[in-house]
Amino acid sequence: MHKVPKLAVCAVAALVAAACSSSSKTSAPSTTPSTAASASSTTAAPGAGLPNVNQNFAPGAALTASAPGITPTTIKLGYITSETGIAASSFKGGEVGAQARIALQNAQGGIDGRKIELVTADDGTIGPKAAAQQLVDNQGVFGVIDISAFVVAAAPYFQQNSVPVTGVGIDGPEWGQQPYTNMFEFGPPSYTPFDGKFYTYDGVAQFLKSIDVTKLASLAYGISQSAIQSSKSLLEAVAPQGISNCYEDNSVQFGQTAFTTEALAVQKNGCDGTILATVDASDVGFSAALKQAGVTAKQLYYTGYDQGVLDDSNASAALDGDYFVASPDFTNPPPGIQQMLNALHQYAPSVTGIPSLGAYASYEATDVMIEGLEVAGANPTRQSFITNLRGVASYDGHGLFADSPLIFTGFGTPAMFPTQQCLDYAELEHGKFVIVAKNVCGKLVATT
C-alpha cells in the first residue's frame, strides 16, 4: 500500500497554526522564467532517465488565452511558502521542488505546448492572504501551489475567486470541506470532520508499540486546531494498542525551541515515549531538553527526516537516537520516488541527500497542479480544471503514488480516504538515518 508522502497525513498538521493575521507583509514575488526552469546548465538531455509526463500535447491545436494566467504560449502559476518567519525551518528553499517539476514538464513540451512560468511569494509564516492576493490580483496567476503553514487563512479568498490550489493539507479542515472543491492535496483530509468524526490511521500506534512505548506524551501547538486534533486523534488511536496517555500539552507556542518545563513534566509523569509533529526547530529544542533532563523516553517526530538535520551538527547531536517518519523513503527509494530524486538532482542541484519537507512537498503538489492542467482541456479555465480533476478517482502521480493512487472524487466525504496507510520509520544513528521499520500499515479508524 501507499507510503503516503504527506508525512503520515494524520499528524503532520500539528506543525501548523489554524489561524493567522493577514496583515503581514510578503516579499515581492519573483517570476521564474520558463527558460530558467529548464536548468540549461546540465549536460544531460532534458528529462533523461525520467518519465515522459507530457501525454496530451496536440501539435497544431488552436491555443487561446482562455483564462487568467493562460496565453497561447504560456501558463503562469503562483507559489507560496514560508521563506521567513517561524515556519521557515521546515519550508525555506522549498520552491526549488516546484521549479524542478516545472522544468521537467517544460523540457518535455509543457502543457499542450505551453511553457509554465512560476511566480513565488513568501508569506512570512503569517501572511498567506496577502501573498495570495499579490499573486492572483497583481500577478494574474492561473492557480497557486501553496506549501505553507497557514493556507486556511487564504482559503476563502481562493474559493471566492475559483482559484485552483494544490498543496499539503497540514493546516486545517478546508482541504476536504465544502465549499472548497478548488483545493487539492496529495493525501486524504485528516483534519476535516465528517459527521462529527475525524479519520486517521493506527499505523503510528503500531510502530510505537513495536519500540515498547507504553506511556505516551503528546505535545501540540496551541494556536493550531489541527495540531490539537492531531494529538487527540493519536492518543485515541494508541489506546487499543495498550498505550496510555501520560501527558498531553496542547499549549506549545508555535516555533517554540525551549522545552525545559515540558521535559520535566514528561519525566515526572513517567512517560516512556513522546511524539511531536512540529517544525524542525521545535524538534531539536524538545529533544535537547529531554536529554539534558536525563529523560530516556523514546521520541518520534513527523519532521526532521531531511538533509538539513544531518548537515547541522547541533541538530544532529540533539536528535541522535530519535525516530522519524521516513515516508517517502529517500534512503532506499522505490522507483517513483527515485524518479523525483532524479528530477531534483538534474533541475535543482541545490537539493542534495534527503530533500526537505518543503522541497519534496512542493514537487508533489506541483505534479498535482500539472495533472489538473492536463485534464482541463487544451484551453483550460479555472472551472474546467476544478471540475475535471475532481473527476479523477485514481491518480498515481507519474509513479509518486503508485502503490495507492490519490482519490480526488467523493469530496466532502470519507470516500477520499484509502482503507489503509503504510509508512516507513527511520532512526538517527550517529549522523545517519537508518530505516528501522518498513511498510508499517495501519487501518483507517474514526476518532472523536
TORDREN-139653 format. One record per residue (C-alpha): x, y, z; residue in three letters. Coordinates in steps of 0.25 Angstrom, whole numbers, plus 5000, padded with zeros to 4 digits. Example, Ala and Ser with C-alpha at 12.3 -4.5 7.8 and 13.67 -1.06 7.14 Angstrom:
<nodes>
504949825031Ala;505549965029Ser;
</nodes>
This chain:
<nodes>
500050005000Met;500450154998His;501450215007Lys;500750345008Val;501750455005Pro;500950555012Lys;501750525025Leu;500750425031Ala;499550505027Val;498950485041Cys;499950565049Ala;500750665042Val;499750765043Ala;500150785057Ala;501350865051Leu;500450975047Val;499551085052Ala;498051095049Ala;497851245049Ala;498751355046Cys;498851505043Ser;498651545028Ser;499351685030Ser;500751635030Ser;501651685018Lys;502051585008Thr;503351584999Ser;503251644985Ala;502951514977Pro;503951484966Ser;503651424953Thr;504451294949Thr;504551304934Pro;504151174927Ser;505551164921Thr;506151184934Ala;505451064940Ala;505950974930Ser;507350964936Ala;508150994924Ser;509450974931Ser;509250824932Thr;509950734921Thr;508850624922Ala;507850624911Ala;506550694917Pro;505750594925Gly;506850484923Ala;506450364931Gly;505150424935Leu;503750384932Pro;503050454920Asn;502050534927Val;501450614915Asn;500450524909Gln;499350614904Asn;500150704895Phe;499450724882Ala;500250794871Pro;499450894863Gly;498350914873Ala;497751054874Ala;498251104887Leu;497651234893Thr;497751324905Ala;496651244911Ser;496751294926Ala;497551384935Pro;499051334934Gly;498751264921Ile;499351314908Thr;499451234895Pro;500951204899Thr;501051214914Thr;500351174927Ile;500651264939Lys;500551194953Leu;500751244967Gly;501551184978Tyr;501451224993Ile;502351175004Thr;502951215017Ser;504351265014Glu;504451345026Thr;503751345040Gly;503651235050Ile;503251125040Ala;504451155031Ala;505251035038Ser;504350935030Ser;503951015018Phe;505151105014Lys;505651075000Gly;504550984996Gly;504151064983Glu;505350984976Val;504450864977Gly;503350934969Ala;504350984960Gln;504950854957Ala;503650794954Arg;503250904945Ile;504650894938Ala;504350754935Leu;503050784929Gln;503550894920Asn;504750804915Ala;503650714910Gln;502850814903Gly;502050884914Gly;500550864915Ile;499950854901Asp;501150934896Gly;501051044906Arg;502251064915Lys;502051084930Ile;502551204938Glu;502551214953Leu;502351334961Val;502751324976Thr;502351394989Ala;502751385003Asp;501651385013Asp;502651415025Gly;501951305032Thr;500751395036Ile;500351465023Gly;499651365014Pro;498451445009Lys;499351565006Ala;500251464998Ala;499051404991Ala;498551544987Gln;499851584982Gln;499951464973Leu;498551464968Val;498151604967Asp;499451674964Asn;500251564956Gln;499051494950Gly;499351354952Val;498451234948Phe;498651154960Gly;499451144973Val;500351034979Ile;500351064994Asp;501350995003Ile;501151075016Ser;500651065030Ala;499551165028Phe;498751135015Val;497451125023Val;497451285025Ala;497551305010Ala;496551185006Ala;495251275006Pro;495951374996Tyr;496451254987Phe;495051194987Gln;494251324985Gln;495151344972Asn;495151204968Ser;496651194968Val;497151044967Pro;498051024979Val;498950894981Thr;499750874994Gly;499950785006Val;498750795016Gly;499450825029Ile;498750945033Asp;497250925035Gly;495950855030Pro;495750935017Glu;496450825008Trp;495250735010Gly;494150835014Gln;493050895005Gln;493150994998Pro;494650974996Tyr;494550884984Thr;495650964977Asn;496650914987Met;497450784984Phe;498450724994Glu;499350604992Phe;498650525003Gly;497350505010Pro;496850615018Pro;497150565032Ser;496750695039Tyr;495350715033Thr;494150665042Pro;493150565035Phe;491850555043Asp;492650585056Gly;493750495053Lys;495250505049Phe;495850395041Tyr;497350355043Thr;498150225043Tyr;498650135054Asp;500050105048Gly;500750205057Val;500150135069Ala;500650005064Gln;502050065062Phe;502050125076Leu;501649995082Lys;502749925074Ser;503850005081Ile;503249975094Asp;502550105097Val;501450085108Thr;501250235113Lys;501250335102Leu;501350485104Ala;500850575092Ser;501050725090Leu;500350815080Ala;500450955076Tyr;499351035084Gly;499051125073Ile;498651015063Ser;497350945064Gln;497850845054Ser;499050815063Ala;498150795075Ile;497250705067Gln;498450625063Ser;498950605077Ser;497550565081Lys;497350465070Ser;498650405072Leu;498450385087Leu;497150315084Glu;497750225073Ala;498850175082Val;497950135094Ala;497549995087Pro;499049965086Gln;499149975101Gly;499850115101Ile;499350215111Ser;499350365111Asn;500350405122Cys;500450555118Tyr;499750645108Glu;500150785105Asp;499350865095Asn;499950995098Ser;501250995092Val;501651125085Gln;501751115070Phe;503251105067Gly;503651085082Gln;505051045084Thr;505251045099Ala;504550925106Phe;505150905120Thr;503750915127Thr;503150815117Glu;504350715119Ala;504250715134Leu;502750685132Ala;503050565123Val;504050525134Gln;503050545146Lys;501950465139Asn;502850345136Gly;502650355121Cys;503450255113Asp;503050315099Gly;502850455093Thr;502250495080Ile;502250635073Leu;501850685060Ala;502550815059Thr;503550895051Val;505050855051Asp;505450965061Ala;504450915071Ser;504850765069Asp;506250805072Val;505950885085Gly;505050785091Phe;506050665089Ser;507150745094Ala;506350785107Ala;505950635109Leu;507350595108Lys;507850705117Gln;506850665128Ala;507250515127Gly;505950465121Val;506150335113Thr;504750335107Ala;504750295092Lys;504450405083Gln;503650405070Leu;503650525060Tyr;502850555048Tyr;503850655042Thr;505350655043Gly;505650535033Tyr;506450625024Asp;507850665020Gln;507750795027Gly;507750725040Val;508950635036Leu;509750765032Asp;509550835045Asp;510450775055Ser;509650835067Asn;508250785061Ala;508850645058Ser;509450635072Ala;508150675079Ala;507350575071Leu;508250465071Asp;507550335075Gly;506150385072Asp;505150335062Tyr;504550395050Phe;503450365040Val;504250335027Ala;503250345016Ser;503550365005Pro;504750275008Asp;505950345002Phe;506950255008Thr;506450134999Asn;505550204989Pro;504550124981Pro;504450154966Pro;503450264967Gly;504250334978Ile;505550314971Gln;504950384958Gln;504650504967Met;506050504972Leu;506650494958Asn;505850614954Ala;506250694967Leu;507750664964His;507650704950Gln;506850824951Tyr;507050874966Ala;508550834969Pro;508450914982Ser;507650794987Val;508650684992Thr;508350565000Gly;507050555007Ile;506050665001Pro;505450755012Ser;503950755014Leu;503850885007Gly;504550834994Ala;503850694992Tyr;502450744996Ala;502650854986Ser;503050754975Tyr;501850664978Glu;500850784979Ala;501350834966Thr;501150704960Asp;499650704964Val;499550844958Met;500150794945Ile;499150674945Glu;497950774947Gly;498450854935Leu;498650734927Glu;497150684929Val;496650824928Ala;496650834913Gly;497450894902Ala;496951034906Asn;496751024921Pro;495951104930Thr;495951104945Arg;494651034946Gln;494950924935Ser;496250904944Phe;495450884957Ile;494250804950Thr;495150704943Asn;496150684954Leu;495050654963Arg;494650544954Gly;496050474955Val;495750354964Ala;497150294963Ser;498450374961Tyr;499850314963Asp;500650444961Gly;501450384950His;501950284960Gly;502050364972Leu;500750304978Phe;500850174970Ala;500550084982Asp;499250154985Ser;498750254975Pro;498150384980Leu;496650404981Ile;496050534977Phe;494650494976Thr;493650484987Gly;493950624992Phe;493450655006Gly;493250505010Thr;494150395016Pro;494250335002Ala;495450425000Met;496250325009Phe;496950205005Pro;496650085014Thr;498050075020Gln;499350155020Gln;500750095021Cys;501950175025Leu;503450145028Asp;504150195040Tyr;505650235042Ala;506550255054Glu;507650355054Leu;508950285058Glu;510250365059His;509950455048Gly;509250355038Lys;507750315036Phe;507550165037Val;506250115033Ile;505750025045Val;504349995040Ala;503749975026Lys;502349965022Asn;501649985036Val;500249985031Cys;499050045039Gly;497650035036Lys;496650145035Leu;496050185049Val;495050285053Ala;495250375065Thr;494550485072Thr;
</nodes>
